C-alpha cells in the first residue's frame, strides 16, 4: 500500500474530547509564527532556507514583522523572490493542525466559526471528529487581476443550496471564497494594486472589521489570518492604484532587490535551473566558473543599461534561462561531435538572444536599435568583463607572438574539443593561461577537453575585444588572426 503523505502521524487525538485531554491549546497563526521563528533562531537554524542574498537586508525585516505580529507587503520588481518568500513563511507554521471534520473554514475545535462546524460541535460534543491538516494546506495564494470578483475572494450565495430549500438568510447558503477558507493560515495576494477598488474595499472589511458581506447578507467571521501581499513599487505608490485605508492596514512594507553580487546571482542560478539526470545517452554538462560569471554579468549589465526598462526590472529568471539554453547548445554540439562531456563556449552565446529578449523590455525599439542588437552589445560587454577578471594581457604575450608569426585559429560549433587541447599544447603561453582559468583538476592535473575548449574561446574573444586579434566570421564559426 502506498504511503499517504497527508496522513497525520499515529497517536494524535481523533475527537474533541481526546484533544482536550491531550493538553493541546489553540494559538493564533501569528503566535505560531512567532514561537516557531524564535525556536529556529535559538537553535541557529535558517528561518528561510533557499533564499539567497537577503541575509543582511530583507530577512531581518521579515523576522521583525513576524515577531511584531504584522502582516507584510513585499515591494519589488519581477523576479525578486517575493512569492518564494511568502511560500517559505509556511515552514514556520506548526506541522499539523487540528480542525473540525466537516467544517468549512479550518475551524478550531474549541472555537469553530463556520455554521457547519458549530452545528457539528453542538450536536456531537466531545465525540466531534477531528482531522489534522499539514502546514502546506494552510497556505492560499491568489494572483490579483482586474477581473477578480468578491465571490472569488470572499464568497457567494450558492444557488444549489438555495434550490435544496435553504433560505437566503441562512448562513449555510454561502459558498465561501479563498480568504475565509484560508482561516488559521497564510493568505498571499500577488500584485495587490491590480485589484479593483471595490474588491480592495471588500478585502479591507474582511481583514479589519471581520465583516463578510455577500449580496446584502452580513455575517461576522473572526478570521485568523497572516496576510502577505506583493506589489511593484511603482504601482503601489501610484495614486489611485490602491486605496489608502488598505495600505494603512498592512503592517510592514519590505523592499526586495535583485542579487547585488555575481556570487549570489550564480548561487541562485545553480539552485533554480533545471537539472536532468544523466541517462538516455545524453552527455553530462560541465559548466566552467567563468561561464557562470559571464551569464550573471550579462544580467547585471542589463539591470544598469539605459536601453533596458528598469521599471519592469530584469529578473533572475533571465540568468536561469540563459544558463539553461547555453547548456542545451553545448549538449547539441557534444552529441554531434560524439564527445563524452559538454561545456558551454563563447560560440554558444548566440543562443541567449532568444532567452533574453523575451524577458526584458527595452525603452525604445527602432530600426537602428532592435532588441537583438541591444542584447548582443550586452553580451559583448559581459565577455569583456569576464575576460578581464580571469586573464591578463601582460601574460598572454607569447600567445600574441604566435599570431604575429602567422597563427590562424577557427572556432565554432563544428570544432571538436580535442582540437582546442592540441592548440593549447602547441601555442606557447596558452596552456598556462588556460590553467589559470581553473579548467584543470587540481588533484591529478586532468584536463577535460570540453572545459579547455571553453577557456580557449574566452581567451581568444577577449584578445579580440582588446583589439589584439582580428576576427572574421565564417559559415560555421569565426577565424582569429592578426
Order of alpha helices (4+ residues) and beta strands (2+ residues): alpha-alpha-alpha-beta-alpha-beta-alpha-beta-beta-alpha-beta-alpha-beta-alpha-beta-alpha-beta-beta-beta-alpha-alpha-beta-alpha-beta-alpha-alpha-beta-alpha-alpha-alpha-beta-alpha-alpha-alpha-beta-beta
